[in-house]
Amino acid sequence: MKYGYKKKIIASLLFAVFISFISCHLLKQKEYGIFRIVDNLSDKNIIESPFKDLIKQFNFIEEDINGKWKYLPELSNKDQKTWGFSTVHSILGNHESETPEEVKLLKNGKEVEYLSNLTKEDERWRWIDTDETLDLKSYDAYDNKLRGIVLKEGNSFKFEKLLPNGEVIIDLYIVNKNWETYIPRLEITFNNSDTEELIITRKKWFRIRNEVNLGKHPIEIKFVDSEGGAEDKEEKFVVIGNIKLQNSSDILLLFTSPKEKKVPTQGNYQLQYYNYDSLSKGKNQPALLRALYLYNLKYKFLIHDESISDNPYSIKKKIVIDEYSLNSLLAPPRSEFTIPIKIFSKATLELGYGFLTNESRQRESNKIINFKILIKDSCAEKILLNRAINWETYKEIIQEKIDLSLYKGKKVKLSFITEEIQSNDEEDKNTPIIPIWVNPLINQIPEKAHTNVVLISLDTLRPDHLGCYGYHRNTSPAIDLLAEDGVLFLNTFSTTSWTLPGHVSMLTSLDCLHHQVYYPLQKMEVDTITLADILRANQFYCAAFTGGGYLSATYGFSKGFDSYQEIKLHGDKAIRFDEAERLSKLACDWLDNNGNKKFFLFLHTYQPHDPYANPSPLGKAFLNDHSKWDQIKMESHFEEKGRFETQFSDDEKQNIIDLYDGEIKYTDSLFVKPILDKLKELNIYDNTMIILTSDHGEEFYDHEAWLHDHSVYNEGIKIPLIIKFLHSNHKGIRIKKTARLTDIMPTIIDQIKIKSNHDMFDGKTLFPLLEGKEKHERTFISDLALRNFKIPPTIISINQDQFKLILNKQILSPYVKRKIKIFNGKKIELYDIEKDPKEENNLALNIAYRDIVFKLIKKINMLYEKADLQKKDQKKVVLDKSLEERLRSLGYIK
């Protein structure tokens, strides 16, 4: 990682918690601001909840492990010895939790710590949940179109798993798409010996059982031969769509120092845990099934907002309902939360309430839940809300605003209560309907104007296609007016040339080598501090409206936001050609309801992104009578030759650019303009900081390729950056010096005067550029990890003043192959982007620039060595059908 970065992360976490604590503490003393119930609810405020002592409903197991440890050489190394033990029962726990709840390993009566950094004297343990569904997408043989592992005749698929003693059950879902032509014969082999045969007639689940001993087991699925069909084996295949493993027990691993002379057999070890097999032991089945449902729910919808440091019983959640991710409280009946607060003038209680609906929509249940809010002062108690909701007729979250001005200057207690008042379905108790309170808060409205922040990201937007950057077409009148009110940064560079890592950098101020999100299934680490985290801890109400896809909450982008909306559409509608217009209407409605708050609003749209297919007159504004296409999906033209080999005529190329420009004009007119108009209408434009930018650009055969995410030339990484500061300060300034995508977050923090640890950022505030205090150009790092390359990145660019160097580890482009210069085995390009902005003349071929080349290579080596790019097993996302279709519609999935 970045030098000292782990220490900075820890420091930043402590700082965020400190800021959150101070903010919450001072809030009770101020006469304005937002008091979030979700943030401030503690264990002592939870009067009643089914989550209290939930685990006590399961069987408690004590198991002696004396003499039962098995040495596992295949898991041991020079740093540690590894020992294993198979439990008699399955351990109640969840793979997402750091350690299973209430599980203890005792040695001679003293508790052994859960796995952490091992020292010479340490013993640490870890629980392995052996029930698993394999992540098939992580294997090279996975096919996105066929949605599974493709296994051709004569080939095999191998994997290795750590299994406990006893019976292992493997469930396989295998599809033979050509079942009318041939019938494949497969063999499943355990440990290179035990073999079972499968005949695949069409598509079917197959179950295989095998007795195994504790240890690692190689498992091979081989397509042996087939009956019928063509002679060509390449044409014969099956698709493995799912592989599930189940075991009757779990594994406990014990890690000891390799120099430790004592072995586990010499200690008195005991394991204490809870077990869910109690469900089959004759107890109250509905109650236990309900308890198991609630227990599993504790580990879903996890919330990682930095200002939420305390989460008793895991009832605080980032609930995902349809397109929204919302901060909420789980309140299965009967629940009661009571919290004290002082009310000031112009205060309102704002919240939503309804049900967690997506898991079991049993409309026939006819369950009725009463949502009640009580307020009590020193004199009396009053009902603020008392509403019974029938699950059968429930449709969506209900929003409320309740005036609290009658309680001005009083200390009160607010109680949030959910009660079940009717249910005619006993079985429904097994998977209960869960009431939720959504973003309950006290909004104590300030009398003076307050600062707001609006960050607008227009995906795939090239600055040289905007009027304010000198484009010859009138594509961007609203953006141009914003530029007149703000500062225009003429040379701003992204950290990459595609959406996911670019937006992670935008919202964390980290270069890719530090956030290390390089590939399509990677996500942000939960401990990464985001812009929303910092603003939320400083009393900003944080909301977002996005195009989803790679900005889905699945990738971690909802972190820090009170409300995060993403477009989720299915099938042919997975991309909406009026997306920008739809999002602007949602944002304007939100501003109407929340404009009196101190807010941070993040807006994003894919509208300028391929496909260029907006049907409106604005989308077709630049077409002419000779245009071949009135819409185009670029990826569909690359299926035969690819983006590097496919060529278009000059007229066709201009047609494509015309459509792209039409998307910009549509976005400018029906996304940017309505937002700016609404801010002015609400009289909050002056005290709102507005930032308009993009994550990357787009290539129109500038370097003999199309689209983006394959190179780091300027057309892919140079982005627009316009900042309207508070009260339009610094308006009209044009900055030629280099700015970076990562500089946005520190500039926002500087503008609104938040104390923050700037050492945690790769970017820095842009104010020194405005004030003319920087003599030298800033250094930008932009990199890219091409697919199927084990250690990222594969292309890196870095600058020094006007010189930009590109280091290529892997090359896909024929253009690059013609331009590179080899330096000590490194494939190098060097450009003077001030004199050669189109990057056509590779100066690395000239010996006069040898010193600058070596200097920049040395700098790259130093930065990436410190970053430790193999630092961790990056968390991967699981794509649901909606998100997969959304990404496919944008051309990211074939």
N, C-alpha and C positions, 0 to 999 in steps of 0.2 A: 504494500500500500504506500501511499504518499508518505514521505519521511515525517515521522512524528504524528501521523494521521490518526492512529488508534488513540493516542493520548488526547488529540484534539476532539475526537468523537466523544470520548468520555467526558471531557471538559464541557463540550457543547451540550451534552445530555444533562449534566449537572446544572449548567447555566439555564437551560430551558425549564427544568423543574423549579429552579430558584425563581426565575421570572414568573412562572405560573403561580407559585406560592405567594410571591409578593403581590402579583396582580389580583389574585383572589382575596388576599388579606386586605389590601387597600380598597378594593371595590366596596367592601362593607362600610367604608368610611366616606366614600365619594357620593356625590349626589347625581351621578350619571354613569352610564356604562352598561355592560351586559353581565348579568349574573347567570351563569349556566348551571342548571340543576345537575346535568350529567357530570360536569367537572367537580362539583362541590359535594356530591352525595358521598357519604362515608358509611362505614359499618354501623356507627351509632345512629344514623338516620334511617336505617332499614328496620322498621318496626316488625314487619312480617313479610316473609317470602318463602315459597316452596324450595328455593335454592339454599336456604339455611339448613345446615346439617343434612344435606341431600345424600351424601355418601354413606351416612349411617344406616341407610335403608338396605345396603348390600352386605353380603357375608364378609366377615373379617377373618383372614387366614393368617396363621403363624406357621412357618415352615422352617424346619432345621436343615441347614446345608452342610453340616459337619461331614467332611470327607467326600463330598459329592462334586466338588469342583473338578472340571476337566481342563487341562492345559490345551490351548488352541494355538499351535505354532503358525497356522496360516493367517492369524490376525495379530500376531506378535511382531515386534521389530526391535531395532537397537535401542529405542527409547522407552519401550514398555513391554511387559509381559501381559498377555491376555488370557483370562480364564473364563470358562462358561459354566452355566448351570441351567437345566431345564426345570421350570416350575411344574408343580402338579396340576395347578389350575391356571386359567387365563387371568391376567392381571387387569383390573378395571383401570383404564387409562385412555389416553388419546394421543395419536402420533404427533399432533400439533403442539402438545404441551411439552415444556422443557423437561419435566419429570412427572411421572404419574402421581396423582394426588394421594397423600397419606401413605405412600410407600416408604418403608424404612429398611435399610440393611444394617443390622447390628453385628458388631464384632466384640465379643467378650462384654456385651451389655452396652457398648458405646456405639453411637451412630456413625456409619461411614458416609462420607460426603458424596453427593452426586458428581458426575464427571465434570471436571474443569481442567485447567492447565496442570499437568502432572509434574511434580517435583520428585527429587530423589527419595524423599521419605513418604510420599503420598500413596494412598490407596483410594481409588475412585471407582464408582460403579455406574452402570447404565442399563436401562431396560430396553429390550428390543421387542416390539410388537410384531409377531411373525405373520399375522394376517395381512396380506398385501395384494393390491391390484397393480400389476407392473405398468410403469409408465412407458408404453410402447413407442411413444413419439421421441424418446431419447435415443432410440436405436437407429443406426444408419439404414436399416432395411425398411423403415417405416415409410409408407407412401401416403401423402396427404390426400390425394384424390380417392384412393381406395380405402383410406382410413384404417390402416392396419399394416402388419408386417407381411410383406409379399415374399412368399416362399415358392421358388421354382423347383421343378423336378430335378432331383440330384443334389439339391442344396439343403442346408440345415440352418436352423436358428438356435443359438446357444446362449444360455445365461446361467449365472451361478448365484445361489442363495444360501444364507446362513439359516439353518433349520434346527429346531429342538428335537429331543427324543420323542418318538411316538409316530402317529400316523399323520402324514401330510396329504392334503386333498388339493389337487390342481384342477380348476375348471377352465376349459378352453372353449372359446367361441371361434369356429373356423368356417369360412365361406368358400365354397367352390362355385364361382360365377359361371363356369362352363360345364355345369353338371350334366347337361344333355349330351355333351361330346365325349367326356372322359371321366373316369372315377379314380381319384388319387388314393394311394396308400401311404400313410404316414407312420413313423415309429417314434415313440417317446422313450428316451433312455435316461435312467438315473445312474449317476456315478459310473458311467461307461459300461454298465452291466445289465441292470434290470430294464427290460424293454417291453413296451406295450404297443400293440398295433391299432391304428384307427383307419377306417374306411370313410372317406368324405364324399357323401352322395350329393349334398346340396349345401345347406347351412345349418349348423347345429351346435348346441353346447355338448361338450364331452367332459366326463369326470374321471379322473385317474387318482387312484389311492396307492400310497406306498409307505412302508415302515422305514424310518430313517433313524440314525443316531445323531446326536448333537455335533454340528460342524458345518463346514461349507460343502455344498453339493452342486456339482455341475449337472445341468439338465439340458438335453438336446432334443429338438423337434426336427425330424428329417423327413423330407418328401422323397420317399424311396423310389417308387415307380407308380405307374397308372395303367388302367385298362381302357383302351380305346384312344381316340383323338389323333392328332397329327404326330408325325415322327419327330418334329422339331421340339426338343425339350424346353427351349426358351419360351415357347408359346403356352406351356402348361404351368399353371401356378394356382396356389390357394392363398387366401388372405386370413391371417390370424388377427382377429379383431379385439380379443380380450384374453388376458391370462390372470386368473385369481388364485392366490395361495391361501389355504386355511390350515391351521394347526390346532391341536387340542391343548397345547401349552405354549408358554412364552419363554424367552431367554433372558437371563441375567448375565451381564458381562462384568468382570472385575479386572481392573487395570492396576498393575503393580510396577514398581521400578525394576528394571532388568538387573540391577545390582542388589536388590532386596533378597536376602538369603532365606527369609521365611517364606513359606508357601501357604496358600489359603487353607490347606488341610491341617495346619498347625494352630488355627484359630477356631474359636467357637462362634460360628456364624448363624444368624437367624434372619429370615426375611418376613416382614409383616406387610400385608397388602389386602385390598378389597377385591372381591371377585364377583363378576356378573353372572356366573353359572347358577347363582341363587335363584334365578328366575325359574329354574326347573325343579325346585325343591319343595313345591307344594305351598309356597307362601301366597299372599294375596297377589295374584297374577296381574290384574289391571293396575294396581298401585305400583308394582315393581316395574312393569313395562313403561308406565308413565315416568317413573323415576329415571329409568335408563334413557328415555327420550330427552328429559330435561338435562341429564348429565352430559349427553352428547352435544346438546345445544350450547353448553358452556364453552365448548371449544370451536364453535362456529361464529362467523361474523365478528372476528376479533378486531379490537380497536387499538390503534397504536399512536393516537394523537399525543404529542409530548406533554401537553398540559393536563392530561389525565394520568396522574401518578398512582391513584388508588382505585382499584376496581373490585370491591367486595363481591364475592360469590360470582364474579364474571357476568354481572347483569348489565354492565355498560357495553354497548355493542355499536358497530358500524353496520347497521342493518341494510341489506340490499333488497329493495322492492322495485321490481320492474326496472325502470331506467335510473332509479335514484339510489345513492348510498347516503344514509341518514344516521346521525348520532342519536341513539335511542337507549331506553331502559326497558329491559324485559320485565314484564309484570304479570306472570301467570297467577290466576286467582288462588287464594286470596293474597294480594300484596298490598303493603302500605309503606310509603316512604314519607317521612316528615322532616322538613328542613327549616331552620330559622333564618330570617333575613330582615333587614331594615328596609322599609319602603320610603322612597323619596317622591317628590312631585313628578307628574307626567310619567308615572311608571305604568307599564302594562305587562301582564303575564301572557306570553305567547308560546304556543305549543301545538303539536299535532298528536292525534291518538287514533288507534285502530288495531289491526292484527298483523302478526307475522304470517303471511298468507300463502307463501309459495310452496309449502311442503305437503300439505294434506288438505285439499280443497273439498271437504265433505259438506256440500251444501245442505244435505238432508239432515245434518246434525241438529239443526234448530237450537243451537246453543246461544244464550243471551248473557252478555257480560255488561256489568254496570261500571262506567268510568265516573269517578267522583273526585272532586278537588275541594278541600276545605281550607278556610283561612281562619286563624284564631289569633286574636290580640289579647290584651290584658282584660278586656271587658266581655267579649262574646266570641262565639264561633259561628261562621257563616258558610253556606254552600256556594262556591263559585261555579261549579260545574256538576251536573248530575244527569248523566245520559246513558241510557241502556241501548246497546247495539245488538241486533240479531245477526248472528254470523251468516244465516241463510240469505239475508238481503244486503249484507255489507259489500261495498264496492271499492272504497279507497280511503286513504288517511284523511281524517277530518281536521281542519285547521281552526284554531280559536285565537282570538285576541280579547283579553279581559282587562278592563280598566281597574287599576288599583289606586287611583288618586285619592279615594276616600281614606286610605290608610297612610297618607302622607305623614312622614316623621315617626311612624310607629314601628316597633319591633313586632313581627308576626311569625307564626309558624304555618307553613303550607304543607298540607297532607295530600298525597296522590294515592288513591285507593282504587283497586280493581277487585270486583266481586262477581262470582258466578251466581246468577239468579235463576237460571233455568237450563236444563240439559236433559234431553230425552233419549240419549244414546250412551249406554254404558261403555261400549267398546271404544267410543270416541275418546275416552279418558286415557287410552293407551298412547295415542298421539295427540296430545291436547292442543287446542287452539290457543295461541299465545298472544295476549294483549301486549301492546307496547305504547310507551310514551315517547314521542318524537321531538327532539330538540326543545325540551321545556326550558324556558329562560325568562328572566325578568329584564325587560328593556327599560332602563331609566334614562329617558331622553334628555340630552344636554340642551341647554338654551343657546349656547354659542355653536357656530358652525364647527364641524369636526372633519378631520381628514379622511378621505376614502382613497382606495387604490383599485384601478381597473387595469388588468393585464389581458391584452388581446393577442392571440396567436393565430395567424392565418397560415395554415399548413401549406408548404410547398410554394412559397411566394418569393419570386426573384425581385430584388429591389430595382433592377434596371427595366422592369415592366410597369413602374409607377411613375406618374407625372412628376412628383416631387423629386425623383431621382433623374429626371431629364428624359423620360420616355416620350416618344413623339405622339403617342395616342392618349386620348382622354379616358384612361382606364380607371382613374382613382380620384375623382373630385373631392370626396369626403375625406379620404386619407390625406390629400394635398392640403386641405384646410386645417386638418389637425397638425400637419407639419408646420404650417404658418404660425400656429399657436404654441408650438413646442420647439424642441431641438431635433435636428436631423443629423443622424450619425451616418456618414457617407461610406465608411469602411468597417462594417461589423461582420464578424465571423462566428459561425456556429461551431460546435464541438464535433459535429459529424454530419452526414448527409442523409439521414433518415429519421423517422418520426420518434420512435421509442426512446433511444438514448438522448436525442436532442431535447426532448421535453423534460427528461429527468435532469439534464444539465440546467435547463431554464429554471426549474423549480427548486433546485438544490444548490446552484452555483458551484457545481463540481464538474470537472472535466471527466470524460469517459474513463480515463485510466484510474480515476478514484471512485466513481460510483460503480464502475465495472458492469454496467448493463450493456452488453454488446450483441446479444442474440435474441431472436424473436420470442423465445419462451422464458427469458429472464425477467426478473422483477426487482424493484427497489428493495433494499434491505429495510426491515422495519425500524431500525434505529437511525436511519438517515434523517437528518433534520431538513424539513422543507420550509419553503416560504410561508405556506399556510400555517405550519406549526408555530412559527415565530410571531406572525401577525395575530393568530388566534390567542396566543398567550398574552398579547398586548391589547386585548379588548376589541379586536376586529371580528366582526361576524363574517365568516368565510364561506363563500358559495362558488360553484362552478357549473358552467353549461358547456359541454364538449361534444365533439363528434364521435366519441367512443373509440372503438378499434384499439390502436396501440395506446390510447389515452383512457382505456377502461380502468375502473377501480381494481380490476383483477391484477394489474401491474403495480398497484400501490399508490396510484395518483390521488385517491380520495383522502390520503393521510393529511390530517390537519383541517380538513374542510368540515363545516357543520352540515353542509348539503352539497352533494356532488352528483350532477346528472350527466348521463352519457346516452347517446342515441343507440338503441338496441332494436334492430329490425331484422326480419327473417327473409330468407329466400331472395327472390328478385328485388325485394324492397330493401335489401341490406345496405344499399346506398340510396340516399334520397337526393334528387337533383335540386330540391329546394331546401336543402339542409340549412344553409346559412340563414335563410329567411325564417325558417321554423325556430332556430336557436335564438335569433334576435327577438322574436316575439316572446319566447319564454323568459329571456333576460329582462326585457322591458316590463313584463308583468311582475317579475321579481323585484325590480327597482321600484315599481309603484307601491309594493307592499313593504319594502325594506329600506327605502331611501332615507328614512329618518335614523337609521342605524349608522354606526361607524363600521364600514364594510370593506372587505376585499372581495372583488369579483373577478374570477378567471374565466375567460371566454376563448373557445377554440372551435374552428371549423375546418373540415377537409375540402371545402368547396373548390378551391383552386387545384386540388389534387386530381390526377387521372382516376376515373374517366372524365373527359371534358364533354359533358352531355347535358348542359342546362338548356331546357326547352324554351325559356322565356326570350322575348325580344332583346333583353340585356345580354343574355348568354350568346346570342347570335349577332350582336351589334357590329362585329367587325368582319362578318362573312360578306362575300360578294356573289354575283350571279354565277361565277365560274367555280365556286367552292364545291369540291367533291363530296365533302362530309358536312353534315350539320350537327353531328356528334361523333365521338370516337372513344373507344376504350383501347388505349395504347397496348396494353399487355396482350390483347387478342391478336395483334399483328406480329408478335414475337414468338409465337408458338412453334414456327417452323425454323427460323434462323436465329432468333435471339436479338437482344437489344443492341448488340455490337455489330451484327452483320446486316440487319434489316436497313434498307435505305429507301428513302422517299424522294420523289422529284421535288424541284424547288417549289412548284405550286402546291404540292401536297404538304411539304414542310411548312409553308406559309399558312396553309389551311389549319394545320395543327396549332400553330402559334395563335392564329385568329381565335380559335376556340378557347385556348388557355386564357387569352386576354379577355374574352367574354366572361369567363368564370370570375376573373378579378373584378370586372365592372359590376357583375351581379352581386358579388360579395361586398364591394364598396357601397353599393346603393341600398342593399336590403339587409346588410348585417352591420357594417360600421356606422353608416349614417343614422339609422334608427337609434342605436345605442347612444351616440353623441347627442342627438336631438333630445332623447329622454333625459339625459343628465342635465341638459340646459333647461328643459321644461320643469324639472323638479328643483331647479335653482341650486344644484350641487356640482355643476361643471367646474366652477372656479376652484373649489376646495377638493377636487378629485385629481389625483395623479393618474395619468393615462399613459400606458406603454403599449405601443403597437409593434409587433415583430413577427418573426417566423422561426420555424425550427430548422429549415434547410431550403435549398432552391430546387431547380429543375433543369435538366439538360435537353436541349433541342439540337442534338448532334454537334454541339460546340466542340467536343473532342471525340467525335465519331461514335456517339452512343445516345441513348434516349433515357428520359426519366431521371432517377436518382438512386442512391444507396449502393453505388458501384465505384465511386471515385471521390476524391477530395479536391477537385478543381473548383475554381471560384463560383462557377455556375451552380455548383451543388452545396457549397458551404457559406457563400456570402449572402447575408440576409438583411432585410430592412430593419431599422431601429429608429423609432420616433418616440420621444418622451415629452409629453406635456406636463411640466412641473406644476406645483400648486400655484394658482393665480397666474398661470402662464408666465412664470418667471423664466428668464433666459430665452424668451420666444425669439424666433428668427435666426438663432445661431446655427451654423453649419459646421460640424466637426469632421475634419479630414483624417485625424489620427485614428489609429486602430482601436476599435471597441470589440467586446466579445459578448457572446450570449450569456456567459457566466457573470458578466458585470451588472446584469439587470437587478438581480436580487439584492446585492449590497447597496446599489443605488437607491432602491426603494427604502431599505432600512435606514439609510443615511438621510433621505428626504424627510421621513416621518420621525426622525430623531429617536430611534429605538436603540437602546444599549444592547450590543450583541458582540459575540466573539468572532471577529472578522477573520481570525486565523483559520476558522473552520471552512472558509470559502476559497475556491480557486480564483474567483473573480474579485474585483474591487470596485469601489464606488467610482462613478464617472464624473463626479464633481470636480476633481483636479483637472480634467480635460476642459470642462466649462470655464474654469478659472485660469486656464493657460499655465498651469503649474507643472505639467509633464513635458519634458523635452524629448524623451525617447518614445518610440512606438512600443505599445504593449505586445507581449508575446502571446500568440494564440496557439493552442494545440487542437488539432482536429484529426480524428482517426476513425477507422472503420474496420470491422471484423467481417471479412467475406465468409460465406457459409462453409462448413465442414473443415475449418482450420482450428486445430486444437487450442493453441495459445493465442489469444487476441492481443493486439489488433494485427491486421495484415497490411494496412496502408496507414501511414502516419504523415501528417503535414505539420510544419512548424515554421515560424517566421523570425527574422531578425531585421528590424527596420523594413525596408521595401523588399527584402529577399524572402522568398518562400521556398522551402525545401520539401519535397515529397519522397518518402522512403517506402519502397514497395517490397513487401515480403512475398506477396502472391500477386500475379497479374492475370487479369481476365481480358483486358482490352488490347486489341491489335495495335491501337494508336500508341499505347504506353510502351509496348514492345519495341516500337520504332524509335522511341524518344529517350529511353533510359541510358544511363551511364553507370558502369559497374565500378564501385569503390570498395575494395576489400570484400568482395562478395555481395555488397549491398547495391540494390538497384535504385538509383538516385535520379531525381529531377530537381532542378533549381531554376526559379523564375524571378525576374525583377518585375513584380506585379504593378509597380508604378509606371514603368515604361512599356511593359508587355502584359496588360491586364487580361488578355485572352490566353496567356500561358502557352505560347507557341514555340518560343525559343529557349531550349533547355541549356542554361548556362553551365550546367555541370560538365558539359562537353568541353568547356573552355578552361584551360589550366590556370588562367588568371583568377578564377573563382574557387580554386582548390581549398584555400584556407577557410573561407566561409562555409564550404561544404563540410569539411572536417569538424569545424566548430559546432555546427548544427547537429551533425550526427552524434557527436559527443554529448550534446545537451539532451538529445532524445534518449540515448542509452542511459544517462544518469537519471532522467525522470522516470523511465519505465522500470529500471532496476529497483528504485525505491518504492514504486507502486506495488510490487509483488503481485503480478497478475494471476498467479495461481493460489491466491490467498485462501480461498474458501470454496465450498460447494455452493454455488449461487442458487438461491431458491428459484424454482421453476413454476410457471403458471400452468393451470389446466384450463384449456379453452373449452367453454361450453358451446353448444351449437350456434347460438346467436352471435357470439364473439367470433367464432370461426368463419361464419358466413359474412360477417362485417369485414373481416380482414381479407377474405377472398374477393369481395366486391371492390376493394381498393387495390387489388392486384398483388397483395403481399403473400397470399397463399394460392398456389396453382390448383 
